[in-house]
Amino acid sequence: MVSKSEKHVKAEPSGRQPAGRVDAEEAAGASREAPGIGRGVTLVGVVGTIDRGGGAEKAYWNISSGLRDQLGFDLVQVSQLQPSEPLADDRESHVLRPVGKRGFLGLQQVFALRRVLRRVKRPAIVLPFQLNTNILTTVANALLPAELRLAVVVNDRANIRTKTTPTLERGLGWAIRVFLVRLMAAWSYRRARMIVCNSQANAEQVRAFVGVPNSKVVAIPNPLDVREIQHRFPARDRSSLADPSAPVIAGHGRLFYGKGWETLIQALALVHREFPGARLRILGRGVQLPELEAVAEAAGVRGHCDFEGFTPDPFPALESADVYVLASRSEGMPNSLLEAIALGLPCVSTDCPTGPAEILGRDETIGRLVPVDGTNEMAAAILELLNNGETRNSLGQAARRRAEDFRLQACLDAYAEVLADCIPGASEGLGG
């Protein structure tokens, strides 16, 4: 008998059907059965922010919208922070922390969420995303009378080991805070009905961290609207650089330490020894911008680094680049890299925990993996791709094919199976 944990498995880059993966016939059957399984069932989605600026937020929006539109769930949206712009649809929405209001230790948000959970129409399932909201939701649910508690399916979207390991790098107060988060996360995850991770590597970390049965933790990769992206940007020959005198290296994401942008900037300086006109195009915003500008200035490449800020549609600027680089120090399942392979970009990525190796594989047929903070190795991989048009084109075509493994429908089918197991008796006392 195949366990639940074996059914939701990583999408392997070999092109072969991985053990336990639902085959085409089973997937088609799941799609036929899926519509309507959520009819009459409330799905309460809980996130930090509904703004779609980050990878987890994009994933949540696509998943929650698909579960509503394709599976028939009644969606109730809860966010900790007020959205910066109106929602793109008419989902019922609640904000736990209105602008200008802060509560003691987050208790205001706990009780605000408890009120929402108490009032939602039953049967209902709660679907929090990310570590903080997983803890918040589980605490609020535990404070309900036993007969009103809901099945909670927590979603871990980052590297649990990195997020919960105390260090003194940011001071003793921060280390104590992380230690308390670690304790609360372990308690919360043990109380959840199911734990969904977005990569196999993170699922393995969560199983070890929480100490729960394998069947309670499943891996469902982030969804990608492959057809829409590839319809907009058809496959093209990448064997020639757009401008051989000024090739473009691109990346996108938030500007903060975890994304490793300074490593990429320093790698650009090494690339300049062979391609003095090469440019780095960075799309994203964040607190690290002044520091990165200073790093570029010190490396002598400030005039070749284009910090273009955030754009809701980064694809045209990315697709026109010659090489894509992800320099992260830690990830969950990086949406940025998924989007890059869907565009058919030849990719270089750090082999950080977790995610990139599951996307690109280790046989170098889809992309190149380099060590975290490995400036020399990153520069060498970029130079290899800039110098070899045949390799660029081959990797780009393979990347487009690989992106099919992360299509939105496959993700929704996997979530349908998880949530279907939670519908009977979804409102129940969970004990402990």
C-alpha positions in Angstrom: 0.0 0.0 0.0 1.4 3.4 -1.0 1.5 5.9 1.9 0.3 9.5 1.6 3.9 10.7 1.9 4.9 8.6 -1.1 2.1 9.9 -3.3 3.1 13.6 -2.9 6.7 13.4 -4.1 9.2 15.6 -5.8 9.1 16.2 -9.5 12.3 14.5 -10.6 14.4 16.1 -13.4 15.3 12.7 -15.0 12.1 12.7 -17.2 11.3 9.3 -15.6 8.2 8.6 -13.5 9.5 8.7 -9.9 8.5 5.9 -7.5 5.1 6.6 -6.0 4.3 9.5 -8.3 0.8 9.4 -9.7 1.0 8.3 -13.3 -0.8 10.0 -16.2 -3.9 7.8 -16.0 -4.2 8.3 -12.2 -3.6 12.1 -12.6 -6.4 12.2 -15.2 -8.7 10.3 -12.8 -7.8 12.7 -10.0 -8.6 15.7 -12.2 -12.0 14.2 -13.2 -12.9 13.5 -9.5 -11.5 16.8 -8.1 -14.1 19.3 -9.3 -16.7 19.7 -6.6 -14.9 17.9 -3.7 -14.9 21.3 -1.8 -18.5 22.2 -2.5 -20.1 23.2 0.7 -16.8 23.3 2.5 -15.1 26.5 3.8 -11.4 26.9 3.2 -9.9 29.5 5.5 -6.5 30.7 4.1 -4.2 32.5 6.5 -1.2 34.4 5.3 1.0 37.2 6.5 0.1 39.4 3.5 -2.0 38.8 0.4 0.2 41.1 -1.7 1.8 39.0 -4.4 5.3 40.4 -4.2 7.1 37.3 -2.8 7.3 33.7 -3.9 5.2 32.3 -1.1 2.5 34.9 -1.6 2.4 34.1 -5.4 2.1 30.4 -4.6 -0.6 31.0 -2.0 -2.7 33.1 -4.4 -2.5 30.6 -7.2 -3.2 27.6 -4.9 -6.1 29.2 -3.1 -7.7 30.6 -6.3 -7.4 27.2 -7.9 -8.9 25.3 -4.9 -11.9 27.7 -5.1 -12.3 27.9 -8.8 -11.6 24.2 -9.7 -12.6 22.3 -6.5 -15.5 24.4 -5.3 -14.2 25.4 -1.8 -15.8 28.5 -0.3 -12.7 30.7 0.3 -12.3 32.9 3.4 -9.2 35.0 3.2 -7.3 36.1 6.4 -4.1 38.1 6.3 -2.1 39.6 9.2 -1.4 42.8 7.4 -3.6 45.2 5.4 -3.1 44.6 1.6 -1.3 47.5 -0.1 -3.8 47.4 -3.0 -7.3 46.1 -3.6 -7.6 42.3 -4.0 -7.8 41.0 -7.5 -11.1 39.1 -6.8 -14.1 39.2 -4.5 -13.0 36.7 -1.9 -14.2 37.3 1.7 -11.3 39.0 3.5 -10.3 39.7 7.1 -7.3 41.6 8.4 -5.9 40.7 11.8 -3.7 43.8 12.3 -5.2 47.0 10.9 -2.8 49.7 10.0 -1.3 51.5 13.0 -2.3 48.9 15.5 0.1 46.6 17.3 -0.8 44.1 20.1 1.2 42.7 22.9 3.1 39.6 21.7 0.6 39.2 18.8 -2.2 38.3 21.2 -4.6 40.7 19.4 -4.1 38.7 16.2 -4.5 35.4 17.9 -7.9 36.4 19.3 -9.0 38.1 16.1 -8.2 34.9 14.2 -10.0 32.9 16.8 -13.2 35.0 16.2 -13.0 34.3 12.5 -12.5 30.5 13.0 -15.3 30.4 15.5 -17.8 32.0 13.0 -16.9 30.4 9.7 -19.4 28.0 8.2 -18.8 24.3 8.9 -17.4 22.0 7.7 -14.2 24.0 7.3 -10.5 23.5 6.9 -7.8 26.0 7.8 -4.8 26.4 5.4 -2.1 28.7 6.8 1.0 29.5 4.8 4.5 30.1 6.2 6.0 29.6 9.6 4.5 32.6 11.6 1.0 32.0 10.4 1.2 28.3 10.9 2.0 29.0 14.6 -0.6 31.8 14.9 -3.3 29.6 13.3 -2.6 26.6 15.5 -2.7 28.6 18.7 -6.0 30.4 17.7 -7.6 27.0 16.8 -6.4 25.4 20.1 -8.2 28.2 22.0 -11.6 27.3 20.5 -13.9 24.9 22.4 -12.9 21.3 21.5 -16.1 20.8 19.5 -15.4 23.8 17.3 -11.7 23.1 16.4 -10.9 22.8 12.8 -8.6 20.6 10.8 -5.4 22.6 10.2 -3.2 21.9 7.1 0.0 23.9 7.7 2.2 24.8 4.8 5.9 25.2 5.4 7.4 27.2 2.5 11.0 27.8 3.7 13.9 26.0 5.1 12.7 24.9 8.6 16.2 24.3 9.8 17.5 27.7 8.9 14.4 29.5 10.2 14.5 27.8 13.6 18.2 27.6 14.4 19.2 30.2 17.0 22.5 32.1 16.4 24.1 35.1 18.1 24.9 36.9 14.8 22.0 39.3 15.4 22.3 39.4 19.2 21.1 37.5 22.2 17.5 38.8 22.0 17.1 37.6 18.5 18.6 34.2 19.4 16.1 33.8 22.2 13.2 34.8 19.9 14.2 32.2 17.4 14.5 29.6 20.1 10.9 30.4 21.2 9.7 30.2 17.6 11.4 26.8 17.4 9.5 25.5 20.4 6.2 27.0 19.2 6.7 25.6 15.7 7.3 22.1 16.9 4.2 22.3 19.1 2.1 23.7 16.3 3.2 21.2 13.6 2.5 18.3 15.9 -1.1 19.5 16.3 -1.7 20.0 12.6 -3.8 17.4 10.7 -1.3 17.5 7.8 2.0 19.3 7.0 2.6 20.3 3.4 6.1 21.3 2.3 7.1 22.6 -1.1 10.2 20.5 -1.5 11.3 17.0 -0.6 14.4 18.2 1.2 12.4 20.5 3.4 9.8 17.7 4.0 12.6 15.5 5.3 13.8 18.3 7.6 10.3 18.9 8.9 9.9 15.2 9.7 13.1 15.2 11.7 12.3 18.5 13.3 8.8 17.6 14.4 9.2 13.9 14.9 5.9 12.9 13.3 5.0 9.9 11.1 6.0 10.2 7.4 2.4 10.0 6.4 1.7 13.3 8.1 4.2 15.3 6.0 3.8 15.6 2.2 5.8 17.4 -0.4 3.9 19.4 -3.1 6.1 21.7 -5.2 5.1 25.3 -5.8 2.7 25.7 -8.8 3.7 27.4 -12.0 1.4 28.6 -14.7 3.6 27.1 -17.4 1.2 27.4 -20.3 0.5 31.0 -19.8 4.2 31.9 -19.5 5.3 29.8 -22.4 2.4 31.0 -24.6 3.6 34.6 -24.0 7.2 33.6 -24.6 7.6 30.8 -27.2 10.8 28.8 -27.3 13.7 30.5 -29.2 17.2 29.8 -30.2 19.6 31.0 -27.5 22.8 30.0 -29.2 23.6 33.7 -30.0 24.0 36.4 -27.4 21.6 39.3 -27.9 24.6 41.7 -27.7 27.9 39.9 -27.6 29.7 43.0 -26.4 27.2 43.5 -23.5 25.6 40.2 -22.5 22.9 40.4 -19.8 22.8 38.3 -16.6 19.5 38.5 -14.7 18.0 37.7 -11.4 14.8 38.7 -9.5 13.6 38.6 -5.9 13.7 40.5 -2.7 16.8 42.4 -1.9 17.9 41.0 1.5 20.9 39.0 2.8 19.4 35.5 2.2 19.2 36.0 -1.5 23.0 36.3 -1.8 23.0 39.2 -4.2 26.5 40.4 -3.1 27.9 37.1 -4.3 26.4 37.6 -7.7 27.7 41.2 -7.9 31.2 40.0 -7.0 30.9 37.3 -9.6 30.1 39.9 -12.2 33.4 41.6 -11.4 35.2 38.4 -12.3 33.1 37.9 -15.5 34.2 41.4 -16.5 37.7 40.2 -17.0 36.5 38.3 -20.1 33.3 40.3 -20.9 34.0 43.9 -19.8 30.6 45.0 -21.1 28.5 42.4 -19.3 25.5 43.8 -17.3 23.6 42.6 -14.3 19.9 43.2 -14.3 18.3 42.8 -10.9 14.5 43.1 -10.5 13.2 43.4 -6.9 13.2 45.7 -4.0 14.2 45.5 -0.4 16.2 46.8 2.5 19.6 45.7 1.2 19.6 48.0 -1.9 22.0 50.7 -0.4 24.4 48.0 0.7 24.3 46.2 -2.7 25.0 49.5 -4.5 28.0 50.0 -2.2 29.2 46.4 -2.9 28.9 47.1 -6.7 30.8 50.4 -6.3 33.6 48.7 -4.3 33.8 45.9 -7.0 34.1 48.4 -9.8 30.9 47.3 -11.5 28.3 49.9 -10.3 27.9 51.2 -13.7 27.0 47.8 -15.0 24.5 46.8 -12.4 20.9 47.8 -13.2 18.7 47.8 -10.0 15.3 48.0 -11.7 13.1 47.7 -8.7 9.9 45.6 -8.3 7.6 45.0 -11.3 4.4 42.9 -11.2 5.4 41.5 -14.6 9.2 40.7 -14.6 9.0 38.2 -17.4 9.9 40.5 -20.4 13.0 41.8 -18.7 14.0 38.3 -17.6 13.3 36.5 -20.9 15.5 38.9 -22.9 18.5 38.1 -20.7 21.2 35.7 -21.8 21.8 33.9 -18.4 19.7 33.7 -15.2 21.4 33.4 -11.8 19.9 32.5 -8.4 22.5 33.3 -5.7 20.4 32.4 -2.6 21.8 31.1 0.7 18.6 29.4 1.6 15.3 28.7 -0.1 12.2 26.6 0.2 11.2 26.0 -3.4 12.3 29.1 -5.3 9.5 30.5 -7.5 12.1 32.8 -9.1 14.0 29.8 -10.5 10.8 28.0 -11.6 9.8 31.1 -13.5 13.3 31.3 -15.1 13.1 27.7 -16.4 9.6 28.2 -17.7 11.0 31.1 -19.8 13.7 28.8 -21.1 16.6 30.7 -19.6 20.0 28.9 -19.1 20.3 28.9 -15.4 23.0 29.0 -12.7 21.9 28.5 -9.1 23.5 28.0 -5.8 23.1 24.5 -4.4 21.4 25.9 -1.3 19.1 24.2 1.1 16.4 23.6 -0.2 14.9 23.5 -3.7 17.3 24.3 -6.5 18.8 20.8 -6.7 15.3 19.4 -7.0 14.5 21.8 -9.9 17.7 21.6 -11.9 19.0 18.1 -10.9 22.6 17.3 -10.5 23.4 15.9 -14.0 23.9 19.3 -15.5 21.4 18.7 -18.3 19.0 21.5 -17.1 21.3 24.0 -15.4 24.4 24.5 -13.3 24.6 24.3 -9.5 27.4 26.1 -7.6 28.3 26.3 -3.9 26.6 28.9 -1.7 28.8 32.0 -1.5 31.0 30.5 -4.2 32.0 33.6 -6.1 34.6 32.0 -8.2 32.5 28.9 -9.1 29.5 31.2 -9.9 31.6 33.3 -12.2 33.0 30.2 -13.9 29.6 28.8 -14.5 28.3 32.1 -16.0 31.4 32.4 -18.2 30.8 28.8 -19.4 27.3 29.7 -20.6 28.3 33.1 -22.1 31.1 31.4 -24.1 29.1 28.4 -25.3 26.0 29.1 -27.4 25.2 25.4 -27.9 25.2 24.8 -24.2 23.1 27.8 -23.6 20.5 26.7 -26.1 20.5 23.1 -24.9 20.0 24.1 -21.3 17.3 26.6 -22.2 15.3 24.0 -24.1 15.7 21.4 -21.3 14.6 24.0 -18.8 11.3 24.7 -20.7 10.6 21.0 -20.7 11.4 20.6 -17.0 9.0 23.4 -16.1 6.1 21.2 -17.2 6.6 19.1 -14.0 5.5 22.1 -11.9 2.3 23.0 -13.7 -0.5 24.3 -11.6 -2.9 21.4 -12.2 -0.5 18.9 -10.8 -0.2 21.0 -7.6 -4.0 21.3 -7.3 -4.5 17.6 -7.8 -2.1 16.9 -4.9 -3.8 19.4 -2.7 -7.2 17.9 -3.5 -6.0 14.6 -2.2 -4.7 16.1 1.1 -7.8 18.2 1.7 -10.2 15.4 0.8 -8.9 13.4 3.7 -9.7 16.4 6.0 -13.3 17.0 5.0 -15.1 14.2 6.9 -15.4 15.4 10.5 -13.3 18.5 9.8 -14.7 20.2 12.9 -13.5 18.1 15.8 -11.5 18.1 19.0 -7.9 17.4 18.2 -6.7 16.9 21.7 -3.2 17.4 23.1 
